[in-house]
Amino acid sequence: MIGRIASAVVVVADQDVMLEFFGRLGFALVRDAEMWPGARWVELAAPEGGSNLVLSSAKDFDREPDTQYPMTFAAADLAATAAELRAAGVEVTDVVTEPWGSYVRVTDPEGRQLLVNDRA
């Protein structure tokens, strides 16, 4: 049986720009390997583990970059996380509280917003 989600894939326009961005979010490079000539497998791990994130180049698969993230991210202390991200030069909203929980939105260099919630 399937044991876990190994990785989530985000199709991006520029793997290098996005790799640098996720580095500012604390992600670590797991693998940067050739898939076939000219195409790369870029896989990142979140600081606290869980499923990995793959940055897939849109041009390598003859498609457009994703416009949204197919997953949410989590942090135990949203206010501290937002402050850390701002200090790293990342665009992030103030904490928003809803009946289901709290979150911030982080804008990546390609204009997508990723949601970081407090369900750590």
C-alpha positions in Angstrom: 0.0 0.0 0.0 1.0 3.6 -0.5 2.7 4.9 2.6 2.9 8.7 2.1 3.0 11.5 -0.4 6.7 11.6 -1.5 6.6 14.9 -3.3 4.3 17.6 -4.8 5.2 19.1 -8.1 5.0 22.8 -9.0 5.5 23.8 -12.6 7.6 26.9 -12.8 9.0 29.3 -15.4 12.5 29.5 -13.9 13.8 26.7 -11.7 16.9 28.7 -10.6 14.8 31.8 -9.5 12.4 29.5 -7.6 15.2 27.5 -6.1 16.7 30.7 -4.6 13.2 31.8 -3.4 12.6 28.5 -1.6 16.1 28.7 -0.1 15.0 32.0 1.6 12.0 30.1 3.0 14.3 27.6 4.6 14.0 24.7 2.1 17.1 22.6 1.4 18.1 21.2 -2.0 17.7 17.4 -2.0 18.4 16.7 -5.7 19.3 18.7 -8.8 19.8 16.1 -11.5 19.4 15.8 -15.2 16.2 14.1 -16.3 17.2 14.1 -20.0 19.5 16.5 -21.9 18.5 20.0 -20.9 15.8 19.1 -18.3 16.4 19.0 -14.6 14.8 17.4 -11.6 15.0 19.9 -8.8 13.7 18.6 -5.5 13.5 20.5 -2.2 12.9 19.5 1.4 11.0 21.7 4.0 13.0 22.5 7.2 10.8 20.2 9.3 10.5 17.4 6.7 7.3 15.8 5.3 6.7 15.6 1.6 9.3 17.1 -0.7 8.6 19.8 -3.3 9.7 19.4 -7.0 10.2 22.5 -9.1 9.4 21.3 -12.6 10.3 23.5 -15.6 7.3 24.3 -17.7 9.3 24.5 -21.0 10.5 20.9 -20.4 7.0 19.6 -20.6 5.6 22.0 -23.2 3.2 23.7 -20.8 2.6 26.9 -18.9 3.7 27.4 -15.3 1.2 26.7 -12.6 -0.8 29.7 -11.5 -1.5 28.3 -8.0 0.2 26.0 -5.5 -1.6 22.6 -5.2 -0.8 22.4 -1.4 -0.6 24.6 1.7 2.4 25.0 4.0 2.4 25.1 7.8 4.3 27.0 10.5 3.8 26.9 14.3 4.2 30.6 14.8 2.8 32.6 11.9 3.7 36.1 13.2 7.4 35.0 13.7 7.5 33.3 10.4 6.1 36.4 8.6 8.7 38.5 10.3 11.5 36.2 9.3 10.3 36.0 5.7 10.1 39.8 5.5 13.6 40.1 6.9 14.7 37.7 4.1 13.1 40.0 1.5 10.0 37.9 0.9 6.6 39.5 0.2 4.2 38.2 2.9 0.8 39.4 4.2 -0.1 40.0 7.9 -1.7 37.1 9.7 -5.4 36.6 8.8 -7.6 34.6 11.2 -10.6 32.7 10.0 -12.9 30.3 11.8 -10.9 27.3 10.4 -7.5 28.8 11.5 -4.9 31.5 10.7 -2.7 32.0 7.7 -0.4 34.3 5.8 0.0 34.5 2.0 3.5 34.6 0.5 4.1 35.8 -3.0 6.8 34.0 -5.0 8.9 35.7 -7.7 6.6 34.4 -10.5 3.5 35.9 -8.9 1.9 32.8 -7.3 0.7 33.1 -3.7 1.4 30.2 -1.3 -0.6 29.8 1.8 1.1 29.2 5.1 -1.3 28.2 7.9 -1.0 27.4 11.6 -1.7 23.7 11.3 1.9 22.8 12.0 
